[in-house]
Amino acid sequence: MKKMLIPLVAVIVIACSIVACKKEAKQTSQNEEVSQDALSKIKALGFGTSDVRKVAEGYLVEGDIVLTNENLDNVPPMGILRVGESEQYRTTNLVTKLPRTITVTTTGLTQPYIDGTIQTVTRYNNLNLQIKFQYISSGTADITIVGFNQGPSGGYITLGSSGFPTKRGNPYGQVKMNTNQYAYGTNPDPTYVGSVIQHEIGHCIGFRHTDYMDRSYSCGGATSNEGASNVGAVHIPGTPTGPDANSWMLACSNGKDRTFNANDKTALNYLY
């Protein structure tokens, strides 16, 4: 998930871009390490290829989604059902073996990130889904929240990233949260941090961005389609079929707490 930087930090961002972030921007354009074969597979799965980055886990696409090599080798079915004018989308992989409890923990993060994680667990559990979440303070969890430190680039800053469920039906195992001061400030608001964790865990259990067909809806700038609508994005019956205001799965943050809206709840209840 990304956040567009606001004018209050524009001077700082400009200074940053002169010294360090310009190099980062060069690295995060069309990354030379990404092979044409990988780009072809990413496109075939229905994801945009305009800003793909090679990362330790695989490839970072759409600003905050990690596609592993397993994801790239998993060819989804081609069918899609569309109803209405805006919608929630899921991936072809979902969490299985329901009902089940998914454990979540944090490692190496400060209290606001811990509090935000606990808030996320509570919000999901309040929906009474077939998947429950449980925060554990130690031990091995199904999903681990970890930190990384990355400054702004191109007028945006990445708030967090995660991936999609495995072919075996398990949630993606890691959420990365940006600890850079320009992501959440020097005194992070646990509620805002928690809303981003809530979004990233949405990816972990199989949700694509609500506005994947036009990221400019939440990110601003030019119209940008993240990928083909008939591959890797399956419409969820009962939800609208275009961008959905205030959905928890919009591609870019509005800088405020954003939780489940009515359509989000319909989508979650349909799947889980």
C-alpha positions in Angstrom: 0.0 0.0 0.0 1.3 3.5 -0.9 0.6 7.0 0.3 0.9 10.1 -1.7 3.1 12.6 0.2 1.3 15.8 1.3 2.5 19.3 0.7 3.6 19.8 4.3 6.5 17.5 3.7 7.2 18.6 0.1 10.4 20.5 1.0 11.8 17.6 2.9 10.9 15.2 0.1 12.5 17.4 -2.5 15.7 17.5 -0.4 15.6 13.8 -0.1 15.1 13.2 -3.8 18.3 15.1 -4.5 20.6 13.0 -2.3 19.2 9.4 -1.9 15.7 8.9 -3.4 16.8 9.7 -6.9 18.9 6.6 -6.9 16.0 4.6 -5.5 13.7 5.9 -8.1 16.0 4.7 -10.8 16.1 1.3 -9.2 12.3 1.0 -8.9 11.4 1.9 -12.4 11.5 -1.0 -14.8 14.0 -3.0 -12.8 16.8 -4.4 -15.0 16.9 -7.5 -12.8 13.4 -8.5 -13.8 13.6 -11.0 -16.7 11.3 -10.8 -19.7 10.0 -14.3 -18.8 9.0 -13.1 -15.4 7.3 -10.0 -16.8 5.4 -12.2 -19.2 4.2 -14.4 -16.4 3.2 -11.4 -14.3 1.2 -9.9 -17.2 -0.4 -13.3 -17.8 -1.6 -13.4 -14.2 -3.4 -10.0 -14.7 -1.0 -7.7 -12.9 0.5 -4.5 -14.3 4.2 -4.6 -15.4 5.0 -0.8 -15.4 6.8 -0.8 -12.1 8.0 -4.3 -11.1 10.7 -4.7 -8.6 12.8 -7.7 -7.7 12.7 -8.4 -4.0 13.9 -11.2 -1.8 10.6 -13.0 -1.8 10.0 -12.7 -5.6 8.6 -9.6 -7.4 6.9 -6.5 -6.0 4.0 -5.4 -8.2 1.1 -2.8 -7.9 3.0 -1.0 -5.2 2.6 -3.4 -2.3 1.9 -7.0 -3.6 4.6 -9.7 -3.5 4.3 -12.4 -6.2 6.5 -15.4 -5.4 7.8 -17.8 -8.0 5.1 -20.2 -7.0 2.5 -17.5 -7.8 4.1 -17.0 -11.3 3.9 -20.7 -12.1 0.3 -20.9 -11.0 -2.0 -20.4 -14.0 -5.5 -19.4 -12.9 -8.8 -20.1 -14.6 -10.0 -17.6 -17.1 -13.6 -17.1 -16.0 -15.0 -13.9 -14.5 -18.4 -12.8 -13.3 -19.2 -9.1 -13.3 -22.2 -7.4 -11.6 -22.9 -3.7 -11.2 -20.5 -0.7 -11.5 -17.8 -1.3 -8.8 -16.5 -4.4 -7.1 -14.2 -6.3 -4.8 -11.8 -8.7 -6.4 -10.1 -11.8 -5.1 -7.2 -13.8 -6.4 -7.5 -17.4 -7.6 -5.9 -18.6 -4.4 -7.8 -18.4 -1.1 -7.3 -19.6 2.4 -8.8 -23.1 2.8 -9.5 -25.7 5.5 -12.2 -23.6 7.0 -13.1 -22.8 9.7 -9.6 -22.1 11.0 -7.7 -19.7 13.2 -4.8 -17.7 11.7 -2.2 -16.7 14.2 -0.5 -13.3 13.8 2.6 -11.9 15.6 5.0 -9.0 15.3 8.8 -9.0 15.5 11.2 -6.1 16.0 8.5 -3.5 15.9 7.5 -0.7 18.3 4.3 -0.5 20.3 2.2 1.4 17.7 2.7 -1.5 15.3 1.8 -4.1 17.9 -1.3 -2.1 18.9 -2.2 -1.7 15.2 -1.9 -5.5 14.7 -4.1 -6.2 17.7 -6.7 -3.7 16.3 -6.6 -5.5 12.9 -7.2 -8.9 14.6 -10.2 -7.4 16.5 -11.7 -5.8 13.4 -11.6 -9.1 11.4 -12.9 -11.1 14.3 -15.8 -8.7 14.8 -17.1 -9.9 11.3 -17.7 -13.4 12.6 -16.0 -15.0 9.6 -15.0 -18.7 9.2 -11.4 -17.5 9.6 -10.5 -16.1 12.9 -7.3 -14.3 13.8 -5.3 -14.6 17.0 -2.5 -12.3 18.1 0.4 -14.2 19.8 3.3 -12.3 21.4 5.9 -15.0 20.9 6.4 -18.2 18.9 5.8 -19.1 15.2 2.7 -17.5 13.7 0.9 -18.0 10.4 1.5 -14.3 9.6 4.5 -12.4 10.9 4.5 -8.5 10.8 8.1 -7.2 10.3 9.6 -3.8 9.6 11.6 -2.3 6.8 12.9 1.2 6.4 12.5 2.9 3.0 12.2 6.6 2.2 9.9 8.3 -0.3 10.3 8.0 -4.0 8.5 9.7 -6.9 6.1 11.6 -4.6 4.9 8.4 -2.9 6.0 6.3 0.0 5.3 2.6 0.5 3.5 2.0 3.7 3.5 -1.8 3.7 3.6 -4.9 1.5 2.5 -8.5 1.5 1.5 -11.4 -0.8 -1.3 -13.8 -1.7 -2.2 -17.3 -0.3 -0.3 -20.3 -1.3 -1.6 -23.1 -3.6 -1.9 -25.2 -0.5 -4.5 -22.8 0.9 -2.4 -21.1 3.6 -2.3 -17.3 4.0 0.8 -15.4 2.9 3.2 -15.6 5.8 4.6 -12.1 6.1 3.5 -8.4 6.2 6.3 -5.8 5.9 5.5 -2.4 7.4 7.6 0.7 6.7 9.2 2.2 9.8 10.6 5.3 7.9 9.5 8.5 9.6 7.8 9.7 6.4 5.5 6.7 6.4 3.8 7.2 9.7 5.6 10.1 11.3 7.9 10.0 14.4 4.9 9.2 16.7 2.8 6.7 14.7 -1.0 6.6 15.2 -1.8 2.9 16.0 -5.2 3.2 14.4 -3.8 4.4 11.1 -1.0 1.8 11.3 -3.6 -0.8 12.0 -5.7 0.1 9.0 -2.7 -0.5 6.7 -2.0 -3.8 8.4 -5.7 -4.6 7.9 -5.2 -3.9 4.1 -2.0 -6.0 3.8 -3.6 -9.0 5.6 -6.5 -8.6 3.1 -3.9 -9.5 0.4 -2.6 -12.4 2.6 -6.0 -14.0 2.5 -6.6 -13.4 -1.2 -7.9 -9.9 -2.0 -6.7 -7.8 -4.9 -7.0 -4.0 -4.9 -10.6 -2.8 -5.2 -9.5 -0.2 -7.8 -7.1 -2.5 -9.6 -8.7 -1.5 -13.0 -7.7 2.2 -12.4 -5.2 2.9 -9.6 -5.6 6.7 -10.2 -8.9 6.4 -8.3 -7.0 6.2 -5.0 -3.5 7.1 -6.0 -4.0 10.1 -8.3 -2.1 10.8 -11.4 -2.7 9.2 -14.8 -5.2 6.4 -15.4 -3.4 3.1 -14.7 -4.8 -0.4 -15.1 -3.0 -2.9 -12.9 -3.8 -5.9 -15.1 -6.3 -7.7 -17.3 -9.7 -8.1 -15.6 -10.3 -11.6 -16.9 -7.1 -13.2 -15.4 -6.2 -13.3 -11.7 -9.1 -11.1 -10.6 -12.3 -12.8 -9.9 -15.4 -10.8 -9.2 -17.2 -11.4 -5.9 -21.0 -11.6 -6.3 -23.0 -8.9 -4.5 -20.3 -6.2 -4.7 -20.1 -3.4 -7.2 -17.8 -3.5 -10.4 -15.8 -0.3 -10.4 -13.8 1.7 -7.8 -15.4 1.6 -4.4 -15.1 4.7 -2.2 -13.4 4.0 1.2 -12.9 0.3 0.6 -10.2 -1.2 2.8 -8.5 -2.7 -0.3 -8.0 0.6 -2.3 -4.5 0.7 -3.7 -3.4 3.9 -2.0 -4.0 5.2 1.4 -5.8 8.5 2.1 -3.6 9.1 5.1 -6.5 8.2 7.5 -8.0 5.2 9.2 -9.8 3.2 6.6 -11.7 0.1 7.6 -14.3 -2.2 6.1 -17.2 -0.6 4.3 -20.5 -2.4 3.5 -19.2 -3.9 0.2 -16.1 -5.1 1.9 -18.1 -6.9 4.5 -20.2 -8.5 1.8 -17.1 -9.7 0.0 -15.5 -11.1 3.2 -18.7 -12.9 4.2 -19.1 -14.4 0.7 -15.5 -15.8 0.7 -15.1 -16.7 4.4 
